[in-house]
């Protein structure tokens, strides 16, 4: 069964005392099964955003210990900061990461909230997906009046918390209340402005946030606020759905910011928010000078942004992931206030870095890969080399597409070649994966050969494992051959339509692709020969032979086009 992984992003009302922050994070990390990904303190907000991941029960325990430690060290009676807050642990959201639903996280959040109220005597509001009442899906409703409003709310049957509702007392005065809930991934972001005016920053925030601003008589900023028949303020919605925003001044940087929570990045992706805040700022004579991401961000957010700005520039999207992310950083000024390192800010990179490090062949330098192959070790061998040849073919085809997309005078064809390059990147990714997969397949055979064979039962288990490993070792290079053969349409296309100056590159790509297919076919044959199931072995070898023959035909076709292009030079 696949592991369920959730993320927890508690916000603690302490951003200035590193010793207290360390006490809290140490308590969280005392649960060995969780991985602490990020600790992001803010002096101006007097708030620290902590991010950690793990399986549900471990995350629940770590969250509880963090809340308990925060209650011991943070006294809300003296707390002040720029960010809204109502407790030592202000919010405690659970976020589904893999193999778990938002609804399941909501049930876990309610369970956690009840435990916090019962054992720590901290009042808890259930919010977002864990809310018991529709209006409490909105955090602002739960936090209305902030910490200072708790005496009036606590003990009230309508306004009080969902767990631990009692009159305001000395213990609550110290800890405040906590909002515990479940939500999809939230992006917390601050847009830097070239002003020190909080009023102007707030005006921009009201322009764009979903809630908008109160409507006033005559449409003026000073007119009387319009009320409906029930006495409620009538709001003029902002331009960005799924967002909450306010304006504030940050002493640390000496600038005003529009501080925004993007609660639904499918409706409002980060780059859309940046562009819209920039538009609203320009309409008020201001400029967005950069962006500050608080906590972590999903990789897809930066990739979408990078592709968005590349498209605006009519640049090819078929470039490595790292370059796309770099475009996002440059375009939104993510490194204006401090360096932005994707390895430390992207959720997927942080989770990968926190896991066990396995040295992959594709992580080696060219020389290290060649030296490892040349050693006396039996792997990597011909299968991995064939996969790498295929990857080089994909890289060359992608390169020709990118050079064609940027060729002077071909501006109207940039998207056509960009699509080819994106296709090439997908082929490249699959073939690079095959490099290590082939070596892993060989290692499975070695593991099976190492199994005990003292008893009939052990011999039977060993034979079954060896047959399965051998079949896998034949199927992996067959998959490599298919992937390498699938490169030929792209190579044919760039050879025929791409930049003529790169004709030889397309030709070398065809040679490499053919070598990849034929080399992988040899590995299919030699591994299939070891199968006890001879019918299956014959089936695999037959397909490998067909792929081999087809690769030779396609190689000749591409080379004919390439040679004609070279002759015309």
Secondary structure, DSSP 8 states (H G I E B T S, - for coil): ----EEEEEEEES--S-HHHHHHHHHHHHTSTT-EEEEEEEETTTTEEEEEEEE-HHHHHHHHHHHHHHHHHH--GGG---SS---BSEEEEEEEEEES--HHHHHHHHHHHHHHHHHHH---EEEEETT-SSGGGGSHHHHTTTTGGGHHHHTT-TTTS-SBS-----HHHHHHB-EEEEE-S--EEEEEEES---HHHHHHHHHHHSSS-EE-BGGG-SSS-B-B-TTS-B-EE--S-TTEEEEEEEETTTTEEEEEEEES-TTTS-HHHHHHHHHHHHHHTT--EEEEEEES-B-HHHHHHHHHHHHHHTT--S-S-HHHHHHHHHHHHTTTSSS---HHHHBHHHHHHHHS-----GGGS-HHHHHHHHHSSSS-S-HHHHHHHHHHHHHHHHHHHHHHHHT-TT-GGGHHHHHHHHHHHHHHHHHHHHHHHHHHHHHHHHHHHHTS--SSHHHHHHHHHHHHHHHHHHHHHHHHHHHHHHTTHHHHHHHHHHS-GGGHHHHHHHHHHHHHHHHHHHHHHHHHHTT-S-HHHHHHHHHHHHHHHHHHHHHHHHHHHHHHHHHHT-
